[in-house]
Amino acid sequence: QVQLVESGGGLVQAGESLRLSCAASGRTLSGYSMGWFRQAPGKEREFVAGIRWSGGSTYYADSVKGRFTISRDDAKNTVYLQMSSLKPEDTAVYYCAVRLRYYASASGRPDDYDYWGQGTQVTVSS
């Protein structure tokens, strides 16, 4: 069992920044790839960013590329999503997820992830 808890969401104005954190307990994240997803009202959950178990490779949705950065600190068992130049269309509930397959790559498919956090709301006003 893995428990994931996201934090850092909030209400910001367009152009501002936020950093989301995803803290894990119950199992170390070392060796597992992680992902961030988001879901806006009335829309399907979509991939935002992923980071390989080694931290050496990162992946981004085209809509956030150049503005968001995913990182991980395995010593703290935490994954981060630094979001800059936020836009109103970034408004959503953001979820982190872990893929419990040793040394598997990160994936953009929600079904490839095994555990999810409860989500944190990000609202960007224009």
C-alpha positions in Angstrom: 0.0 0.0 0.0 1.1 3.5 -0.8 -0.5 6.7 0.4 0.1 9.8 -1.7 -0.8 13.2 -0.4 -0.7 16.3 -2.6 -0.4 19.8 -1.3 0.4 23.3 -2.6 -2.6 24.1 -4.6 -4.5 27.3 -4.4 -5.9 30.4 -6.1 -3.5 32.5 -8.2 -3.7 35.0 -11.0 -2.6 34.3 -14.5 1.1 34.5 -14.9 1.9 33.5 -11.3 3.5 30.3 -10.1 2.8 27.4 -7.8 4.7 24.4 -6.6 2.8 21.2 -5.9 4.2 18.5 -3.7 3.3 14.9 -3.5 4.4 13.1 -0.3 4.4 9.3 -0.2 4.2 7.0 2.8 3.9 3.3 3.2 6.6 2.5 0.6 9.6 4.2 -0.8 9.2 5.8 -4.2 12.7 4.9 -5.2 12.7 2.7 -8.3 9.2 3.7 -9.4 8.1 6.2 -12.0 5.7 9.0 -11.0 3.1 11.1 -12.9 1.1 14.2 -12.4 -2.4 14.4 -13.9 -5.2 16.9 -13.8 -8.9 17.0 -14.2 -11.1 20.0 -15.0 -14.8 20.0 -14.4 -16.6 18.1 -17.2 -13.4 16.8 -18.7 -11.4 13.6 -18.5 -8.3 13.2 -16.5 -5.3 14.2 -18.5 -1.6 13.6 -18.3 0.5 16.6 -17.2 4.0 15.4 -16.5 5.9 12.2 -15.7 9.3 11.4 -14.3 11.2 8.2 -14.7 12.2 6.2 -11.7 15.8 7.3 -12.1 14.8 11.0 -12.4 16.9 11.1 -15.5 14.0 11.5 -17.9 10.9 13.7 -17.7 7.9 14.0 -20.0 5.3 16.7 -20.4 2.0 17.4 -22.1 2.4 19.8 -24.9 0.1 22.2 -23.1 2.5 22.6 -20.2 5.9 22.1 -21.9 8.2 25.0 -21.0 6.1 26.1 -18.1 5.9 23.2 -15.8 8.8 21.2 -14.3 8.5 17.8 -12.5 11.2 16.7 -10.1 11.6 14.1 -7.4 13.5 13.8 -4.1 13.7 10.2 -3.2 15.3 11.0 0.1 12.2 12.9 1.1 9.9 10.4 -0.7 8.3 13.4 -2.5 7.6 14.4 -6.1 7.1 18.1 -7.1 5.5 19.9 -9.9 6.7 23.5 -10.3 4.2 25.4 -12.4 5.0 28.8 -13.9 3.3 31.2 -16.2 0.0 29.8 -15.1 -3.0 30.2 -17.4 -6.8 30.1 -16.6 -6.9 26.8 -18.7 -4.6 25.2 -16.1 -7.4 25.3 -13.6 -8.1 21.8 -12.4 -7.7 19.3 -9.6 -4.1 18.0 -9.8 -3.3 14.4 -8.9 -0.1 12.6 -8.4 0.2 8.9 -9.1 2.8 6.1 -8.8 3.5 3.3 -11.2 4.4 0.3 -9.0 6.5 -1.6 -11.6 10.2 -1.5 -10.8 12.2 0.5 -13.3 9.3 1.0 -15.7 9.1 4.2 -17.6 6.7 6.9 -16.8 3.5 6.8 -18.8 0.8 9.2 -20.0 -2.0 6.7 -19.5 -3.8 6.9 -16.2 -4.5 3.1 -16.3 -0.7 2.4 -16.0 -0.6 3.9 -12.5 -1.5 2.0 -9.4 -2.0 4.5 -6.6 -3.3 8.0 -6.6 -3.5 10.9 -4.2 -6.7 12.7 -3.3 -5.9 15.7 -5.5 -5.3 19.4 -4.9 -7.2 22.2 -6.4 -5.4 24.8 -8.6 -7.5 27.8 -9.7 -6.0 30.4 -12.0 -7.9 33.6 -12.4 -7.6 35.9 -15.5 
